[in-house]
Amino acid sequence: MGRAVQATMATRGPMRLCCFLSGVLLLSFIIPSALAEERFYEFVVKETTVKRLCQTNKIITVNGQFPGPTIEVNSGDTLVIRAVNMAQYNVTLHWHGLRQLRNGWADGPEFVTQCPIRPGSSYTYRYTTEGQEGTLWWHAHSSWLRATVHGALIIHPKKGLPYPFPKPAKEFPVLLAEWWRRDPISVIRQSMITGAPPNISDTILINGQPGDFLPCSSQETSIIPVVAGETNLLRITNAAMNSELFVSLAGHKMTVVAADAQYTKPFQTNVVLVGPGQTTDVLVTANAAPGRYYLTARVYASARGVPFDNTTATAIFQYKNAPGCADTSTGANAGFSGQQGRPRSSGHPGRAGPAPMLPYMPANNDTNAATVFSNSIRSPGPVKVPGPVTQELFTTVGFGLFNCRPGPFCQGPNNTRFGASMNNVSFQLPNTVSLLQAHYHHIPGVFTEDFPAFPPVIFDFTSQNIPRALWQPVKGTRLYRVKFGAVVQIVFQDTGIFAAEEHPMHIHGYHFYVLATGFGNYNPRRDEAKFNMVDPPSRNTIGVPVGGWAVVRFKADNPGVWLVHCHIDAHLTGGLAMALVVEDGKAELESTVPPPLDLPICGL
């Protein structure tokens, strides 16, 4: 954790439980004295100079760190984070996977739950972490700033309570990202001007570094120091903008124990698939011959004929006192500091040693490997799936092309402008007030509530020969109203328009049960029999299979306006999003809380 965070972080508490019963002495041994704490951070968003791929770049960071600071709390703690914008761009921050119960004002997506924090301004996010444990993350939710403005958010069990697995010796955040030699903001701005898809990244990163296979990078490759016989926890987060990623570790099995801050039924694997926005926690026992082993990340490219970043990022899983290796137990060459293994940004003299072993890596287009992994994730035991369904959405997710006059602003495929949509609606954000403000204050003319519950035209969604008349979506800010307490089921259906591709769909404000996924066109008469009603996984982001579908279900118990979108930012920018308006309930604690006094104001 950087000095800027250390200087401003404080804990106020703990509250102590007072008992007046005769059993106070006995209870003091079994009830934790510290129930919850309030933790304060200051996040200064600013320009920072870094060097990657032999080139010096100015990037936007938090507190000068890339990746950004790791936030660590215990379940039930309250976080107070003052975001100060000293950069030249507008910014908001999103706490990915936090439910933000009744408190959409702290959720963060620009023009959805708040107006942006203007340069020179600040906003304080305040929220609690009740009922959630595991690995989440935070990131900018404004333009493409999240390419470099992101970090881990780790929620430990309440004090005094254990993990549902043996306590690991150490824990290491593993943040995956993408890197452009150009300013990511200029990359997306060029795309928005020309209408062409944005340029692909120049490399994948692990903990901010490309690793040994990229130029000018091997001296800074991230090292994960381990001790023979110990079991460590790797907290893997895909913070990449546009790429799903395979993660492999040479010489060791990985045991998956959590995904999206929800515990899972443990299973062993050689390969982990993480889509943008997703997290996966794995236990790794250092039971191989002491030495050096590569941890690798490479793209899962599900779309045929679409360019992708073909680099392989590496980190090194390095045993303490391995033959021929420098000591990684102390000093800067440890690569991490503290029990929770926060990455350091200083030098790495522990780089010397024998060549690490390479792991098995799936081919970039190995959909079978992706499917096997995703289908292995289950809840730890039987769960109560909400039902019966009272509101159902069936929505297509995919690309579209806007017709335009050939020229410099029409450089998409076949002289069009690239776009994306859900149920043929290409989502447009407002720019004068946020959707949540418009909903809360009953401001007319900002959005409509006519998002279609079913595709306006039924066709062979996954065909490779869809009529061109169906390729052009319509633009709109169209939301879907949900009654408080409704049991909502959403079917996400990929399409073959332009190209079928796996879409990691994220629902803000909710976790949901993934009842089933499959390939082809969803058919309820056939596919409902495949629903897992016993132990379906609980996620906040689900990969809709390439040329396939996914069915999710949740109870609408969180009022407000909640964005639903593809977490591939090239698709989100193109309009692959919509929003749910969840009504207030009737009870006192079933309505959106009033907005904070320092909520940013939209400029004219």
C-alpha positions as CSV (number, residue, x, y, z in Angstrom):
1,M,0.0,0.0,0.0
2,G,1.5,3.4,-1.0
3,R,2.4,6.2,1.4
4,A,-0.5,8.3,0.2
5,V,-2.9,5.6,1.3
6,Q,-1.1,4.8,4.5
7,A,-1.1,8.5,5.5
8,T,-4.8,8.8,5.1
9,M,-6.1,5.4,6.1
10,A,-7.5,5.2,9.6
11,T,-9.8,2.9,11.6
12,R,-12.5,4.2,13.9
13,G,-13.8,1.7,16.2
14,P,-14.0,-1.0,17.2
15,M,-17.4,-1.1,18.8
16,R,-17.3,-3.4,21.8
17,L,-20.1,-5.7,22.8
18,C,-21.3,-5.2,26.3
19,C,-23.1,-7.9,28.1
20,F,-24.9,-7.7,31.4
21,L,-25.7,-11.4,31.7
22,S,-23.9,-13.7,34.1
23,G,-22.2,-15.5,31.2
24,V,-20.2,-12.4,30.2
25,L,-16.8,-14.1,30.8
26,L,-17.7,-17.2,28.7
27,L,-19.2,-15.0,25.9
28,S,-16.1,-12.9,25.7
29,F,-14.2,-15.9,24.5
30,I,-16.6,-16.8,21.7
31,I,-18.0,-13.5,20.5
32,P,-15.5,-11.2,18.7
33,S,-15.1,-7.9,20.4
34,A,-14.6,-6.0,17.2
35,L,-17.9,-6.1,15.2
36,A,-17.0,-3.7,12.4
37,E,-14.8,-0.8,11.5
38,E,-14.8,2.3,9.3
39,R,-11.8,2.6,7.0
40,F,-10.8,5.8,5.3
41,Y,-8.8,6.1,2.1
42,E,-7.9,9.0,-0.1
43,F,-7.6,8.2,-3.8
44,V,-5.8,11.0,-5.7
45,V,-6.4,10.5,-9.5
46,K,-3.5,12.0,-11.3
47,E,-1.1,11.7,-14.2
48,T,2.0,9.5,-13.6
49,T,5.0,8.7,-15.8
50,V,5.8,5.0,-16.3
51,K,7.9,2.9,-18.7
52,R,6.7,-0.2,-20.5
53,L,7.8,-1.9,-23.7
54,C,10.9,0.3,-23.9
55,Q,8.7,3.5,-24.0
56,T,7.9,6.1,-21.4
57,N,4.2,6.9,-21.1
58,K,2.1,9.3,-19.1
59,I,-0.9,7.4,-17.7
60,I,-3.7,8.2,-15.2
61,T,-3.3,6.4,-11.8
62,V,-4.5,6.5,-8.3
63,N,-1.9,7.8,-5.8
64,G,0.8,7.3,-8.5
65,Q,0.5,3.5,-8.4
66,F,-0.1,1.1,-11.2
67,P,-2.0,-1.2,-10.5
68,G,-3.7,1.0,-7.9
69,P,-3.8,0.5,-4.1
70,T,-5.2,-2.7,-2.7
71,I,-8.2,-2.1,-0.4
72,E,-8.5,-4.7,2.4
73,V,-11.5,-4.9,4.8
74,N,-13.4,-7.4,6.9
75,S,-16.9,-8.2,6.0
76,G,-19.2,-5.7,7.6
77,D,-16.7,-2.9,7.6
78,T,-17.7,0.5,6.1
79,L,-15.4,2.1,3.5
80,V,-15.1,5.9,3.1
81,I,-13.0,6.7,0.1
82,R,-12.4,10.4,-0.9
83,A,-11.7,10.5,-4.6
84,V,-9.7,13.7,-5.6
85,N,-9.5,14.3,-9.3
86,M,-6.2,15.9,-10.2
87,A,-6.1,14.5,-13.8
88,Q,-7.2,16.3,-17.0
89,Y,-10.2,14.0,-17.6
90,N,-13.6,13.5,-15.9
91,V,-13.6,10.4,-13.7
92,T,-15.8,8.2,-11.6
93,L,-14.9,5.1,-9.5
94,H,-16.9,1.8,-9.4
95,W,-16.6,-0.9,-6.7
96,H,-17.1,-3.9,-8.9
97,G,-19.3,-6.5,-7.3
98,L,-20.3,-4.5,-4.2
99,R,-24.1,-4.7,-3.9
100,Q,-24.4,-1.1,-2.7
101,L,-27.7,-1.9,-1.0
102,R,-30.1,1.0,-1.4
103,N,-27.1,3.2,-2.1
104,G,-26.6,3.5,-5.9
105,W,-25.0,6.9,-5.3
106,A,-21.8,5.0,-4.4
107,D,-21.9,2.6,-7.4
108,G,-20.0,4.9,-9.7
109,P,-20.8,4.4,-13.4
110,E,-20.7,7.8,-15.1
111,F,-24.1,9.3,-15.9
112,V,-25.8,6.2,-14.6
113,T,-25.6,6.8,-10.8
114,Q,-23.6,10.0,-10.7
115,C,-22.2,12.8,-12.8
116,P,-18.5,12.7,-13.3
117,I,-16.0,14.1,-10.8
118,R,-14.6,17.1,-12.8
119,P,-10.8,17.9,-12.8
120,G,-10.0,19.7,-9.6
121,S,-13.1,18.3,-7.8
122,S,-13.7,15.5,-5.3
123,Y,-16.4,13.1,-4.2
124,T,-16.5,10.8,-1.2
125,Y,-17.8,7.2,-1.7
126,R,-19.2,5.7,1.5
127,Y,-20.5,2.1,1.6
128,T,-20.6,-1.1,3.6
129,T,-19.4,-4.6,2.7
130,E,-22.1,-6.6,4.6
131,G,-22.7,-10.2,3.5
132,Q,-19.8,-10.4,1.0
133,E,-16.4,-12.1,1.3
134,G,-13.6,-12.7,-1.2
135,T,-11.9,-10.9,-4.1
136,L,-13.6,-7.9,-5.8
137,W,-11.9,-5.0,-7.4
138,W,-12.4,-1.3,-8.1
139,H,-11.9,0.7,-11.3
140,A,-12.7,3.9,-13.1
141,H,-16.1,3.8,-14.9
142,S,-15.6,6.8,-17.1
143,S,-14.4,6.5,-20.8
144,W,-11.4,4.2,-21.0
145,L,-9.7,5.3,-17.8
146,R,-10.0,1.9,-16.2
147,A,-7.2,0.7,-18.4
148,T,-4.8,2.1,-15.8
149,V,-7.2,3.1,-12.9
150,H,-7.9,-0.1,-11.1
151,G,-6.9,-2.2,-8.1
152,A,-8.0,-5.1,-5.9
153,L,-10.7,-4.9,-3.2
154,I,-10.3,-7.8,-0.8
155,I,-13.0,-8.6,1.8
156,H,-11.8,-10.9,4.5
157,P,-14.3,-12.8,6.8
158,K,-15.5,-11.0,9.9
159,K,-12.9,-10.8,12.6
160,G,-12.6,-14.1,14.4
161,L,-14.3,-16.1,11.7
162,P,-12.3,-18.5,9.4
163,Y,-12.2,-19.1,5.7
164,P,-14.2,-22.2,4.6
165,F,-10.9,-23.8,3.7
166,P,-7.5,-24.1,5.6
167,K,-6.0,-20.7,6.1
168,P,-3.3,-20.0,3.4
169,A,0.2,-19.1,4.4
170,K,0.1,-16.0,2.2
171,E,-2.3,-14.3,-0.2
172,F,-1.3,-12.6,-3.5
173,P,-3.4,-10.4,-5.7
174,V,-2.9,-11.2,-9.4
175,L,-4.2,-8.4,-11.5
176,L,-4.5,-8.9,-15.2
177,A,-4.7,-6.0,-17.6
178,E,-4.0,-4.7,-21.1
179,W,-1.4,-2.1,-22.2
180,W,-1.4,0.3,-25.1
181,R,1.7,2.2,-26.3
182,R,-0.8,5.0,-26.9
183,D,-3.0,6.8,-24.4
184,P,-6.1,4.6,-24.1
185,I,-8.3,7.7,-24.2
186,S,-6.9,8.6,-27.6
187,V,-7.5,5.0,-28.8
188,I,-11.2,5.1,-28.0
189,R,-11.6,8.7,-29.2
190,Q,-10.1,7.7,-32.6
191,S,-12.6,4.9,-32.8
192,M,-15.5,7.1,-31.9
193,I,-14.5,9.6,-34.6
194,T,-13.9,7.1,-37.4
195,G,-16.5,4.5,-36.5
196,A,-14.0,1.7,-36.8
197,P,-13.5,-0.7,-33.9
198,P,-10.7,0.4,-31.5
199,N,-7.2,-0.8,-31.9
200,I,-6.2,-3.9,-30.0
201,S,-3.8,-3.6,-27.0
202,D,0.0,-4.1,-27.4
203,T,0.4,-6.6,-24.5
204,I,-1.2,-8.3,-21.6
205,L,0.0,-7.5,-18.1
206,I,0.3,-9.4,-14.8
207,N,0.5,-7.0,-11.8
208,G,1.4,-4.2,-14.1
209,Q,4.2,-5.9,-16.0
210,P,4.3,-7.8,-19.4
211,G,6.9,-10.4,-18.2
212,D,9.8,-12.1,-19.8
213,F,8.6,-12.5,-23.4
214,L,8.2,-8.8,-24.2
215,P,10.9,-6.3,-25.0
216,C,12.5,-4.3,-22.1
217,S,10.4,-6.1,-19.6
218,S,12.2,-9.1,-18.1
219,Q,13.9,-7.1,-15.3
220,E,10.5,-6.1,-13.9
221,T,8.7,-9.4,-14.2
222,S,6.4,-9.9,-11.2
223,I,7.7,-12.6,-8.8
224,I,5.4,-14.5,-6.4
225,P,7.7,-15.9,-3.7
226,V,6.7,-19.2,-2.1
227,V,8.0,-21.6,0.5
228,A,8.1,-25.4,-0.2
229,G,5.1,-27.2,1.4
230,E,3.1,-24.0,2.0
231,T,-0.4,-23.4,0.5
232,N,-1.0,-19.9,-0.8
233,L,-4.1,-18.1,-2.1
234,L,-3.9,-16.4,-5.5
235,R,-6.6,-13.7,-5.9
236,I,-6.9,-13.5,-9.7
237,T,-8.8,-10.5,-11.3
238,N,-9.3,-9.7,-14.9
239,A,-9.0,-5.9,-15.2
240,A,-8.4,-6.1,-19.0
241,M,-10.4,-3.8,-21.1
242,N,-11.4,-6.1,-24.0
243,S,-9.9,-9.5,-23.5
244,E,-11.0,-12.7,-21.8
245,L,-7.9,-14.5,-20.5
246,F,-6.6,-18.0,-19.8
247,V,-4.4,-18.3,-16.8
248,S,-2.0,-21.2,-16.4
249,L,0.6,-22.2,-13.8
250,A,3.5,-24.6,-14.6
251,G,4.1,-27.6,-12.4
252,H,1.2,-27.1,-10.0
253,K,-2.5,-27.7,-9.7
254,M,-4.8,-24.8,-8.9
255,T,-7.8,-25.4,-6.6
256,V,-10.7,-23.0,-7.3
257,V,-12.4,-21.9,-4.0
258,A,-14.2,-18.7,-4.9
259,A,-15.4,-16.6,-7.9
260,D,-16.7,-13.1,-7.8
261,A,-16.5,-13.0,-4.0
262,Q,-18.7,-16.0,-3.6
263,Y,-17.3,-19.3,-2.3
264,T,-17.4,-22.3,-4.6
265,K,-17.3,-26.0,-4.4
266,P,-13.5,-26.6,-4.6
267,F,-12.2,-28.2,-7.8
268,Q,-8.7,-28.6,-9.3
269,T,-7.7,-27.3,-12.7
270,N,-4.7,-26.6,-14.8
271,V,-6.3,-23.6,-16.5
272,V,-8.5,-20.7,-15.2
273,L,-10.7,-18.6,-17.5
274,V,-11.5,-15.1,-16.3
275,G,-13.5,-12.7,-18.4
276,P,-13.2,-8.9,-17.9
277,G,-14.7,-8.0,-14.6
278,Q,-14.5,-11.5,-13.1
279,T,-12.4,-12.7,-10.2
280,T,-11.3,-16.2,-9.2
281,D,-9.5,-17.3,-6.0
282,V,-7.3,-20.4,-6.2
283,L,-5.3,-22.3,-3.7
284,V,-1.8,-23.5,-4.8
285,T,0.3,-25.8,-2.7
286,A,4.1,-25.4,-3.3
287,N,4.7,-29.2,-3.7
288,A,6.8,-29.2,-6.8
289,A,10.6,-29.4,-7.0
290,P,12.0,-26.1,-5.7
291,G,12.6,-23.9,-8.6
292,R,10.9,-21.3,-10.8
293,Y,7.6,-21.7,-12.6
294,Y,5.8,-19.4,-15.0
295,L,2.3,-18.1,-14.3
296,T,1.0,-17.1,-17.7
297,A,-2.0,-15.1,-19.1
298,R,-3.0,-15.1,-22.7
299,V,-6.2,-14.1,-24.6
300,Y,-9.2,-16.4,-25.1
301,A,-10.3,-15.2,-28.6
302,S,-13.8,-16.5,-29.1
303,A,-14.7,-14.5,-32.2
304,R,-13.6,-15.8,-35.6
305,G,-11.7,-13.5,-37.8
306,V,-11.5,-10.7,-35.2
307,P,-8.0,-9.3,-34.3
308,F,-6.8,-9.9,-30.8
309,D,-3.7,-9.3,-28.6
310,N,-1.6,-12.4,-29.3
311,T,1.0,-11.7,-26.5
312,T,1.6,-13.9,-23.4
313,A,2.2,-12.2,-20.1
314,T,4.3,-14.0,-17.4
315,A,4.9,-13.8,-13.7
316,I,7.3,-16.2,-11.9
317,F,6.2,-18.5,-9.1
318,Q,9.6,-18.8,-7.3
319,Y,10.5,-21.0,-4.4
320,K,12.6,-19.6,-1.6
321,N,16.2,-20.9,-1.7
322,A,15.6,-22.6,-5.0
323,P,18.9,-23.8,-6.7
324,G,20.6,-21.0,-8.6
325,C,18.0,-18.3,-7.5
326,A,18.6,-15.2,-5.5
327,D,16.9,-14.9,-2.1
328,T,13.3,-13.5,-2.6
329,S,12.4,-13.6,1.1
330,T,13.5,-10.1,1.9
331,G,14.0,-6.7,0.4
332,A,12.8,-5.4,-3.0
333,N,13.4,-8.8,-4.7
334,A,10.5,-10.3,-2.8
335,G,8.2,-8.5,-5.2
336,F,5.5,-8.3,-2.5
337,S,5.2,-7.0,1.0
338,G,3.2,-8.0,4.0
339,Q,1.0,-11.0,4.7
340,Q,-1.4,-10.1,1.9
341,G,1.3,-9.8,-0.7
342,R,0.8,-6.3,-2.2
343,P,2.9,-5.8,-5.3
344,R,5.9,-3.5,-4.9
345,S,7.1,-1.1,-7.6
346,S,10.8,-1.0,-6.7
347,G,13.6,-2.9,-8.3
348,H,13.8,-6.7,-8.6
349,P,17.3,-8.1,-8.0
350,G,15.6,-11.5,-7.5
351,R,15.2,-11.8,-11.2
352,A,18.3,-13.9,-11.6
353,G,18.0,-17.7,-11.8
354,P,17.4,-20.6,-14.1
355,A,14.8,-20.3,-16.8
356,P,11.3,-21.0,-15.4
357,M,9.2,-23.9,-16.5
358,L,6.4,-23.1,-19.0
359,P,2.9,-24.4,-18.3
360,Y,0.4,-25.9,-20.7
361,M,-1.5,-23.1,-22.3
362,P,-4.7,-23.6,-24.3
363,A,-4.9,-22.3,-27.8
364,N,-6.3,-18.9,-28.1
365,N,-9.5,-20.2,-29.7
366,D,-10.0,-23.2,-27.3
367,T,-13.7,-22.8,-26.6
368,N,-13.8,-26.3,-25.2
369,A,-11.3,-25.4,-22.4
370,A,-13.3,-22.3,-21.7
371,T,-16.5,-24.2,-21.4
372,V,-15.1,-27.0,-19.2
373,F,-13.8,-24.5,-16.7
374,S,-16.9,-22.3,-16.6
375,N,-19.2,-25.3,-16.2
376,S,-17.1,-26.6,-13.3
377,I,-18.0,-23.6,-11.0
378,R,-20.8,-24.5,-8.5
379,S,-22.0,-23.1,-5.1
380,P,-20.4,-25.0,-2.1
381,G,-23.7,-26.7,-1.4
382,P,-27.5,-26.6,-2.1
383,V,-29.0,-23.1,-2.4
384,K,-32.5,-21.7,-2.4
385,V,-33.0,-20.4,-6.0
386,P,-35.6,-17.6,-6.0
387,G,-38.9,-18.6,-7.6
388,P,-41.3,-18.6,-9.2
389,V,-40.3,-16.1,-11.9
390,T,-42.4,-13.0,-11.9
391,Q,-40.6,-10.9,-14.5
392,E,-38.6,-12.2,-17.4
393,L,-36.3,-10.6,-19.9
394,F,-35.0,-12.3,-23.1
395,T,-32.4,-10.1,-24.6
396,T,-30.0,-10.5,-27.5
397,V,-26.4,-9.3,-26.9
398,G,-24.2,-8.6,-29.9
399,F,-22.9,-6.2,-32.5
400,G,-24.5,-4.0,-35.1
401,L,-23.4,-1.7,-37.9
402,F,-24.8,1.8,-38.5
403,N,-25.2,2.8,-42.1
404,C,-23.5,6.1,-43.0
405,R,-22.1,8.0,-45.9
406,P,-18.7,6.7,-46.9
407,G,-15.9,8.9,-45.7
408,P,-13.5,9.6,-42.8
409,F,-16.3,9.1,-40.2
410,C,-17.5,5.9,-41.7
411,Q,-14.6,3.5,-41.5
412,G,-16.3,0.5,-40.0
413,P,-16.9,-2.8,-41.9
414,N,-18.3,-2.1,-45.4
415,N,-18.3,1.6,-44.9
416,T,-20.4,1.6,-41.7
417,R,-20.0,2.7,-38.1
418,F,-19.3,-0.1,-35.6
419,G,-22.0,-0.5,-32.9
420,A,-23.5,-3.0,-30.4
421,S,-26.9,-3.5,-28.8
422,M,-29.2,-5.4,-26.5
423,N,-32.5,-6.3,-28.1
424,N,-31.5,-4.0,-31.0
425,V,-31.3,-1.0,-28.8
426,S,-27.8,0.7,-28.8
427,F,-27.6,2.3,-25.3
428,Q,-26.9,6.0,-25.1
429,L,-25.9,7.7,-21.8
430,P,-27.4,11.1,-20.9
431,N,-25.1,14.0,-20.4
432,T,-27.0,16.5,-18.3
433,V,-28.0,14.4,-15.3
434,S,-27.5,10.8,-14.2
435,L,-30.2,8.2,-14.6
436,L,-30.4,7.6,-10.9
437,Q,-30.9,11.4,-10.2
438,A,-33.5,11.6,-12.9
439,H,-35.3,8.6,-11.4
440,Y,-35.0,9.8,-7.8
441,H,-36.0,13.4,-8.5
442,H,-38.7,12.5,-11.2
443,I,-36.9,14.5,-13.9
444,P,-38.7,13.9,-17.2
445,G,-37.1,13.6,-20.6
446,V,-33.9,11.8,-19.5
447,F,-34.9,8.2,-20.3
448,T,-37.8,6.1,-21.3
449,E,-39.0,2.8,-19.7
450,D,-39.7,0.9,-22.9
451,F,-36.7,-1.4,-23.2
452,P,-38.2,-4.4,-24.9
453,A,-38.6,-7.5,-22.8
454,F,-38.1,-9.7,-25.9
455,P,-36.3,-9.1,-29.2
456,P,-38.4,-6.9,-31.5
457,V,-37.8,-9.4,-34.3
458,I,-37.4,-13.2,-33.8
459,F,-34.7,-14.7,-36.1
460,D,-32.1,-17.4,-36.2
461,F,-29.9,-15.5,-33.7
462,T,-26.7,-17.5,-34.1
463,S,-26.8,-18.0,-37.9
464,Q,-23.8,-16.9,-39.9
465,N,-26.1,-15.5,-42.6
466,I,-28.4,-13.1,-40.8
467,P,-30.1,-10.7,-43.2
468,R,-28.4,-7.3,-43.4
469,A,-31.7,-5.6,-42.7
470,L,-31.3,-6.8,-39.0
471,W,-27.8,-5.5,-38.6
472,Q,-28.6,-1.9,-37.8
473,P,-29.8,-1.2,-34.2
474,V,-31.6,1.9,-33.0
475,K,-30.1,4.3,-30.5
476,G,-31.9,5.1,-27.2
477,T,-31.8,5.5,-23.4
478,R,-34.4,2.9,-22.8
479,L,-34.7,1.3,-19.3
480,Y,-36.7,-1.6,-18.0
481,R,-38.8,-1.2,-14.8
482,V,-38.7,-4.0,-12.2
483,K,-41.0,-4.2,-9.2
484,F,-39.3,-4.5,-5.8
485,G,-39.3,-8.1,-4.6
486,A,-39.8,-9.5,-8.1
487,V,-38.0,-12.7,-9.1
488,V,-36.2,-11.7,-12.3
489,Q,-34.9,-14.1,-14.9
490,I,-32.8,-12.9,-17.7
491,V,-31.9,-14.9,-20.8
492,F,-28.8,-13.4,-22.6
493,Q,-28.6,-14.6,-26.2
494,D,-25.5,-14.0,-28.3
495,T,-26.0,-13.2,-32.0
496,G,-24.1,-13.9,-35.2
497,I,-24.4,-10.3,-36.4
498,F,-21.0,-9.4,-37.8
499,A,-19.4,-12.0,-35.5
500,A,-20.4,-14.2,-32.6
501,E,-18.3,-13.7,-29.5
502,E,-18.4,-14.5,-25.8
503,H,-19.8,-11.5,-23.9
504,P,-19.0,-11.1,-20.1
505,M,-22.3,-9.6,-18.9
506,H,-22.2,-7.7,-15.6
507,I,-25.2,-6.6,-13.6
508,H,-24.6,-3.7,-11.1
509,G,-26.1,-3.9,-7.7
510,Y,-26.7,-7.7,-7.8
511,H,-25.3,-11.1,-7.6
512,F,-27.3,-13.7,-9.5
513,Y,-27.6,-17.4,-9.9
514,V,-26.4,-18.8,-13.2
515,L,-28.9,-21.5,-13.9
516,A,-27.6,-22.7,-17.3
517,T,-25.5,-21.9,-20.3
518,G,-25.4,-23.4,-23.8
519,F,-24.7,-23.0,-27.4
520,G,-27.1,-22.1,-30.3
521,N,-30.5,-20.5,-29.8
522,Y,-32.1,-20.7,-26.4
523,N,-35.3,-22.8,-26.4
524,P,-37.2,-22.8,-23.1
525,R,-39.0,-26.1,-23.9
526,R,-35.7,-27.9,-24.4
527,D,-33.3,-25.9,-22.2
528,E,-35.2,-25.4,-19.0
529,A,-34.5,-29.1,-18.3
530,K,-30.9,-28.2,-18.0
531,F,-31.4,-25.6,-15.2
532,N,-29.2,-26.3,-12.1
533,M,-31.7,-25.7,-9.3
534,V,-29.5,-27.3,-6.7
535,D,-26.1,-25.6,-6.5
536,P,-25.8,-23.0,-9.3
537,P,-22.9,-20.6,-9.0
538,S,-23.6,-17.0,-7.8
539,R,-21.8,-14.4,-9.9
540,N,-21.8,-10.7,-10.7
541,T,-20.4,-11.2,-14.2
542,I,-21.3,-14.2,-16.5
543,G,-19.6,-15.1,-19.8
544,V,-22.4,-15.7,-22.4
545,P,-20.9,-18.4,-24.6
546,V,-19.9,-17.5,-28.1
547,G,-22.9,-18.3,-30.3
548,G,-24.8,-19.3,-27.2
549,W,-26.9,-18.2,-24.3
550,A,-26.9,-17.9,-20.5
551,V,-29.9,-17.8,-18.0
552,V,-29.5,-16.0,-14.7
553,R,-32.0,-15.3,-11.9
554,F,-32.2,-13.0,-8.9
555,K,-34.6,-11.4,-6.5
556,A,-35.0,-7.6,-7.0
557,D,-34.3,-6.5,-3.4
558,N,-32.1,-3.5,-4.2
559,P,-33.9,-0.4,-5.3
560,G,-32.3,2.1,-7.7
561,V,-31.0,2.3,-11.3
562,W,-28.5,-0.5,-12.1
563,L,-26.5,-0.8,-15.3
564,V,-26.4,-4.1,-17.2
565,H,-23.6,-4.3,-19.7
566,C,-20.9,-6.2,-21.5
567,H,-17.6,-5.8,-19.6
568,I,-15.7,-5.6,-22.8
569,D,-15.3,-1.9,-23.0
570,A,-15.2,-1.8,-26.8
571,H,-18.7,-3.3,-26.8
572,L,-19.9,-1.1,-23.9
573,T,-18.8,2.0,-25.8
574,G,-20.6,0.7,-28.9
575,G,-23.9,0.5,-26.9
576,L,-24.0,-3.1,-25.5
577,A,-25.8,-2.1,-22.3
578,M,-29.2,-1.3,-20.7
579,A,-30.3,-0.4,-17.2
580,L,-32.9,-1.7,-14.7
581,V,-35.1,0.6,-12.7
582,V,-35.9,-1.3,-9.6
583,E,-38.8,0.4,-7.7
584,D,-38.8,1.2,-4.0
585,G,-40.5,-1.3,-1.7
586,K,-43.1,-0.4,0.8
587,A,-41.1,-0.9,4.0
588,E,-38.8,1.7,5.6
589,L,-35.6,0.0,4.6
590,E,-36.7,-0.8,1.0
591,S,-36.1,2.5,-0.7
592,T,-33.1,4.3,-2.1
593,V,-31.3,6.5,0.5
594,P,-31.1,10.3,-0.2
595,P,-28.2,11.5,-2.3
596,P,-25.1,12.7,-0.4
597,L,-24.5,16.4,-0.2
598,D,-21.3,16.3,-2.2
599,L,-22.7,14.3,-5.2
600,P,-21.0,15.8,-8.3
601,I,-23.1,18.2,-10.4
602,C,-23.2,17.7,-14.2
603,G,-21.7,20.5,-16.2
604,L,-23.6,22.2,-19.0
